[in-house]
Amino acid sequence: MSFLVQQVAENSPAARLGLRAGGIKSQIGLNEILLGGDVILEVVGVQVSEDCHQEIERRLSKMKQGDVITVKVLRAGKIVHFIATLGR
């Protein structure tokens, strides 16, 4: 399981981290989605899974300015690691 990045808001933490949004419109059933963006595999050391949301939220909520956030994504078939310091 993973998170598909469909949109990245300007000046958001995701934008500052360097995540890329999708740009290819596709239809799955009645849902329109944007493909081609990053696929998030891991956030702050928690592998993305069906029941990971609470643990990711818990870890992020404990972070403070100066802490380091890590995100592992699949981009264009390659694993890419992003590291950023909060508050900078």
N, CA, C and O of each residue as an XYZ file, in Angstrom:
352
protein
N       0.844     -1.178      0.000
C       0.000      0.000      0.000
C       0.889      1.241      0.000
O       2.034      1.204      0.450
N       0.339      2.337     -0.512
C       1.084      3.587     -0.568
C       0.108      4.743     -0.734
O      -1.086      4.533     -0.951
N       0.620      5.958     -0.632
C      -0.176      7.168     -0.857
C       0.224      7.753     -2.196
O       1.408      7.985     -2.440
N      -0.738      7.995     -3.060
C      -0.487      8.612     -4.355
C      -0.635     10.121     -4.210
O      -1.682     10.607     -3.785
N       0.405     10.855     -4.561
C       0.355     12.315     -4.479
C      -0.320     12.822     -5.749
O       0.233     12.729     -6.845
N      -1.538     13.367     -5.577
C      -2.286     13.889     -6.716
C      -2.117     15.394     -6.847
O      -2.064     15.925     -7.957
N      -2.033     16.087     -5.703
C      -1.882     17.532     -5.716
C      -0.911     17.940     -4.621
O      -0.804     17.273     -3.592
N      -0.209     19.034     -4.849
C       0.683     19.619     -3.845
C       0.376     21.116     -3.811
O       0.550     21.821     -4.805
N      -0.078     21.583     -2.664
C      -0.417     22.999     -2.521
C       0.852     23.851     -2.507
O       1.869     23.466     -1.931
N       0.773     25.003     -3.145
C       1.892     25.940     -3.187
C       2.291     26.350     -1.769
O       1.430     26.631     -0.935
N       3.585     26.384     -1.500
C       4.155     26.773     -0.201
C       3.755     25.857      0.952
O       3.903     26.243      2.112
N       3.258     24.671      0.671
C       2.879     23.707      1.707
C       4.115     22.938      2.159
O       5.147     22.983      1.490
N       4.024     22.228      3.293
C       5.146     21.381      3.709
C       5.530     20.372      2.621
O       6.714     20.094      2.427
N       4.544     19.828      1.917
C       4.842     18.877      0.841
C       5.618     19.540     -0.289
O       6.536     18.943     -0.852
N       5.251     20.775     -0.621
C       5.969     21.511     -1.669
C       7.390     21.813     -1.231
O       8.328     21.660     -2.013
N       7.556     22.239      0.011
C       8.905     22.550      0.511
C       9.767     21.300      0.586
O      10.985     21.371      0.427
N       9.141     20.160      0.827
C       9.877     18.897      0.877
C      10.324     18.469     -0.515
O      11.334     17.782     -0.668
N       9.557     18.883     -1.539
C       9.916     18.540     -2.922
C       9.037     17.477     -3.548
O       9.379     16.931     -4.597
N       7.896     17.172     -2.913
C       7.008     16.167     -3.486
C       6.395     16.677     -4.785
O       6.134     17.870     -4.941
N       6.169     15.745     -5.718
C       5.609     16.092     -7.028
C       4.205     15.532     -7.175
O       3.938     14.378     -6.838
N       3.320     16.367     -7.683
C       1.931     15.978     -7.909
C       1.772     15.277     -9.248
O       2.628     15.369    -10.128
N       0.653     14.574     -9.378
C       0.314     13.939    -10.640
C      -0.205     14.959    -11.632
O      -0.588     16.067    -11.255
N      -0.217     14.584    -12.898
C      -0.699     15.493    -13.928
C      -1.427     14.781    -15.046
O      -1.830     15.399    -16.032
N      -1.594     13.473    -14.889
C      -2.257     12.687    -15.927
C      -3.638     12.293    -15.413
O      -3.754     11.479    -14.497
N      -4.685     12.872    -16.006
C      -6.042     12.550    -15.574
C      -6.412     11.132    -15.981
O      -6.175     10.708    -17.112
N      -7.003     10.406    -15.026
C      -7.414      9.037    -15.281
C      -8.724      8.768    -14.551
O      -9.048      9.442    -13.574
N      -9.455      7.804    -15.019
C     -10.742      7.450    -14.424
C     -10.656      6.025    -13.910
O     -10.292      5.114    -14.653
N     -10.990      5.827    -12.642
C     -11.101      4.493    -12.064
C     -12.511      4.387    -11.509
O     -12.831      4.994    -10.487
N     -13.347      3.621    -12.181
C     -14.762      3.585    -11.822
C     -15.353      4.965    -12.029
O     -15.252      5.537    -13.115
N     -15.974      5.501    -10.979
C     -16.555      6.835    -11.060
C     -15.600      7.908    -10.555
O     -15.938      9.092    -10.569
N     -14.408      7.509    -10.108
C     -13.452      8.441     -9.515
C     -12.411      8.897    -10.531
O     -11.790      8.084    -11.216
N     -12.233     10.218    -10.614
C     -11.170     10.777    -11.433
C      -9.962     11.023    -10.534
O     -10.090     11.631     -9.471
N      -8.795     10.553    -10.956
C      -7.575     10.760    -10.182
C      -6.484     11.294    -11.105
O      -6.581     11.214    -12.330
N      -5.445     11.838    -10.479
C      -4.287     12.327    -11.223
C      -3.126     11.365    -10.999
O      -2.686     11.164     -9.867
N      -2.643     10.786    -12.061
C      -1.516      9.851    -11.994
C      -0.227     10.562    -12.373
O      -0.251     11.671    -12.907
N       0.897      9.915    -12.092
C       2.194     10.434    -12.500
C       2.933     11.156    -11.401
O       4.081     11.560    -11.589
N       2.296     11.327    -10.251
C       2.965     11.984     -9.129
C       3.755     10.991     -8.299
O       3.792      9.796     -8.592
N       4.385     11.512     -7.256
C       5.128     10.653     -6.341
C       4.193      9.672     -5.651
O       3.005      9.943     -5.475
N       4.742      8.541     -5.268
C       4.020      7.543     -4.493
C       4.745      7.446     -3.151
O       5.899      7.022     -3.093
N       4.068      7.838     -2.082
C       4.697      7.856     -0.755
C       4.699      6.447     -0.185
O       3.657      5.798     -0.085
N       5.891      5.984      0.188
C       6.068      4.643      0.727
C       6.281      4.639      2.240
O       5.917      3.681      2.923
N       6.876      5.719      2.759
C       7.229      5.761      4.180
C       7.291      7.211      4.637
O       7.787      8.076      3.914
N       6.783      7.476      5.847
C       6.810      8.809      6.441
C       7.316      8.682      7.869
O       6.803      7.865      8.633
N       8.299      9.466      8.237
C       8.924      9.468      9.576
C       9.162      8.060     10.103
O       8.889      7.768     11.267
N       9.671      7.193      9.238
C      10.023      5.836      9.644
C       8.879      4.855      9.695
O       9.075      3.703     10.082
N       7.678      5.282      9.311
C       6.516      4.397      9.317
C       6.187      4.014      7.880
O       5.885      4.868      7.047
N       6.251      2.713      7.607
C       5.913      2.240      6.272
C       4.416      2.409      6.048
O       3.607      2.086      6.917
N       4.058      2.922      4.871
C       2.648      3.133      4.549
C       1.968      1.774      4.436
O       2.417      0.883      3.716
N       0.872      1.651      5.173
C       0.071      0.431      5.161
C      -1.375      0.817      5.416
O      -1.691      1.990      5.612
N      -2.238     -0.165      5.412
C      -3.657      0.098      5.595
C      -3.966      0.764      6.936
O      -4.923      1.533      7.037
N      -3.173      0.479      7.960
C      -3.465      1.006      9.299
C      -2.363      1.910      9.850
O      -2.154      1.957     11.063
N      -1.665      2.617      8.986
C      -0.522      3.435      9.406
C      -0.893      4.862      9.796
O      -0.091      5.552     10.427
N      -2.074      5.311      9.440
C      -2.440      6.723      9.600
C      -2.262      7.233     11.025
O      -1.678      8.298     11.226
N      -2.745      6.507     11.998
C      -2.661      6.973     13.385
C      -1.212      7.080     13.859
O      -0.854      8.026     14.560
N      -0.390      6.121     13.478
C       1.017      6.161     13.911
C       1.753      7.327     13.259
O       2.546      8.002     13.916
N       1.500      7.567     11.983
C       2.126      8.711     11.315
C       1.663     10.007     11.974
O       2.484     10.876     12.267
N       0.372     10.145     12.208
C      -0.153     11.341     12.876
C       0.455     11.512     14.266
O       0.801     12.625     14.662
N       0.585     10.419     14.999
C       1.158     10.476     16.345
C       2.590     10.990     16.300
O       2.967     11.867     17.078
N       3.377     10.448     15.400
C       4.786     10.865     15.304
C       4.911     12.316     14.841
O       5.726     13.071     15.371
N       4.104     12.706     13.850
C       4.169     14.083     13.358
C       3.717     15.082     14.425
O       4.280     16.172     14.533
N       2.710     14.717     15.207
C       2.199     15.639     16.229
C       3.204     15.890     17.345
O       3.124     16.912     18.025
N       4.144     14.979     17.542
C       5.168     15.131     18.585
C       6.380     15.926     18.105
O       7.241     16.295     18.904
N       6.444     16.187     16.811
C       7.607     16.884     16.265
C       7.536     18.374     16.563
O       6.461     18.963     16.673
N       8.717     18.960     16.690
C       8.803     20.398     16.967
C       9.829     21.026     16.033
O      10.543     20.321     15.319
N       9.898     22.337     16.040
C      10.831     23.045     15.184
C      12.243     22.509     15.410
O      12.684     22.340     16.547
N      12.928     22.251     14.326
C      14.284     21.725     14.377
C      14.359     20.215     14.218
O      15.428     19.677     13.927
N      13.221     19.512     14.409
C      13.205     18.067     14.190
C      13.301     17.774     12.694
O      12.953     18.608     11.859
N      13.770     16.593     12.382
C      13.943     16.186     10.985
C      12.812     15.254     10.581
O      12.494     14.294     11.282
N      12.212     15.558      9.437
C      11.172     14.702      8.881
C      11.745     13.986      7.661
O      12.459     14.580      6.853
N      11.419     12.704      7.543
C      11.890     11.910      6.406
C      10.688     11.328      5.675
O       9.702     10.923      6.291
N      10.788     11.294      4.359
C       9.747     10.712      3.520
C      10.432      9.923      2.416
O      11.351     10.414      1.760
N       9.972      8.690      2.221
C      10.512      7.855      1.137
C       9.422      7.715      0.083
O       8.294      7.330      0.394
N       9.763      8.031     -1.175
C       8.789      7.966     -2.261
C       9.325      7.145     -3.427
O      10.527      6.923     -3.570
N       8.394      6.713     -4.238
C       8.715      6.108     -5.525
C       8.442      7.179     -6.563
O       7.318      7.665     -6.684
N       9.474      7.547     -7.314
C       9.362      8.578     -8.351
C       9.989      8.046     -9.627
O      11.180      7.736     -9.675
N       9.162      7.948    -10.658
C       9.640      7.493    -11.972
C      10.407      6.180    -11.867
O      11.430      5.990    -12.523
N       9.895      5.275    -11.028
C      10.489      3.946    -10.908
C      11.682      3.844     -9.983
O      12.273      2.770     -9.863
N      12.055      4.934     -9.323
C      13.207      4.922     -8.419
C      12.787      5.367     -7.028
O      11.902      6.208     -6.871
N      13.435      4.790     -6.019
C      13.202      5.181     -4.635
C      13.979      6.467     -4.359
O      15.177      6.548     -4.630
N      13.289      7.469     -3.820
C      13.906      8.750     -3.497
C      13.600      9.070     -2.040
O      12.466      8.916     -1.588
N      14.621      9.516     -1.304
C      14.467      9.879      0.107
C      14.518     11.397      0.236
O      15.416     12.048     -0.299
N      13.544     11.952      0.952
C      13.502     13.367      1.225
C      13.709     13.593      2.717
O      13.140     12.886      3.550
N      14.518     14.572      3.036
C      14.792     14.923      4.430
C      14.667     16.430      4.556
O      15.223     17.181      3.755
N      13.931     16.862      5.568
C      13.775     18.307      5.796
C      13.760     18.571      7.293
O      13.348     17.722      8.083
N      14.211     19.747      7.665
C      14.167     20.180      9.062
C      12.931     21.050      9.236
O      12.715     21.996      8.478
N      12.129     20.730     10.227
C      10.902     21.499     10.479
C      11.228     22.907     10.915
O      12.155     23.141     11.690
N      10.455     23.830     10.407
C      10.620     25.232     10.797
C      11.657     25.981     10.022
O      11.985     27.114     10.373
N      12.185     25.392      8.983
C      13.202     26.049      8.157
C      12.788     26.059      6.723
O      13.517     26.570      5.873
